[in-house]
Amino acid sequence: MTSKLIQLCRQLNLGQMTREPQNVSGGFLHRMFRLDTTAGTYAVKALNPDVMTRPEALRNMQTGERVNAEFGMRNAEFRVCAPVGGVTEVEGAYFIVYPWVEGASVYPPEITAEHCRVMGSALGCIHGADIRVEGLQPDTAVRQPFDWSLTADAAPARWDAQVLAAQEKLLGVQVISHRDLDPKNVMWQEMTPCIIDWEAAGYVNPWQELVELLNYWADDEPKARAMIGAYASHMDIAAADWAAAIAASMDGMLGWLHYNLRRAQGLEGTSPEDRVEGIRQAESTLAELHRYAQRQEQLKSWLKM
């Protein structure tokens, strides 16, 4: 890996490394490194080689970075972390390089009502920016149902059917957005957020994404009210179909569960570590989905349904 990172520095004119690359914590699929060079300090995302064998993977990564750049140009209030040189190939491996950002993600119970207010405002800014990316079109039909034969739990198939029925109702209202604003994808410097990891960016119903944000960040009513109020200062929510949005908001977690069930069976990924991580992620995601299903009545009350 070090030899490829040396070549990456040459290709992107990042200077010469001043010490060995440092592994840092990142997402669940890709590896992250801190790179100290004579030109500065960088965060390098080494994209998962198994993911990058998919025909659509490179296109999705590039689209996410274009959305990132578009929002950065249209927004003066919230910081995004723009990549250096986009998605870069080195000897068959793919990397995304960012300027190093000092900061940390926050997770419950450290998340406060002020964090939720800021995130509600950030999501409203993204949705209100009216981002357009050449070649990216709104969805005209819902996806196909996932195959749930790899789990004995009957609930995912039921939730999946509810998601697809709800998304049929939401197709008429779509915006380009981040689509994965869980706490790990926001770096904080005191109360200033920097939004990272735009690889899932694309069209989404805005009400659905607001509900997803509530589920990720707000664990009580004051936090939820702070988030909803801040969002509503940027976006009109009077016509929102909250019942459909709540049902559809399971979609991202169901997709992650389905991927990791396949990973656990060796149908995705190539290493024993992939299978172990797939089992771990499938178990934790299924448990989170069951918790979220129980929270839906609470969400309805927060949204005044």
PyMOL commands that set and color helices and strands:
alter all, ss='L'
color gray80, all
select helices_A, chain A and resi 2-12+49-52+57-74+113-128+155-170+183-185+206-217+221-232+242-248+251-264+272-302
alter helices_A, ss='H'
color red, helices_A
select strands_A, chain A and resi 22-24+31-37+40-46+79-80+87-90+93-99+175-177+186-189+192-195+202-204
alter strands_A, ss='S'
color yellow, strands_A
deselect
rebuild
show_as cartoon
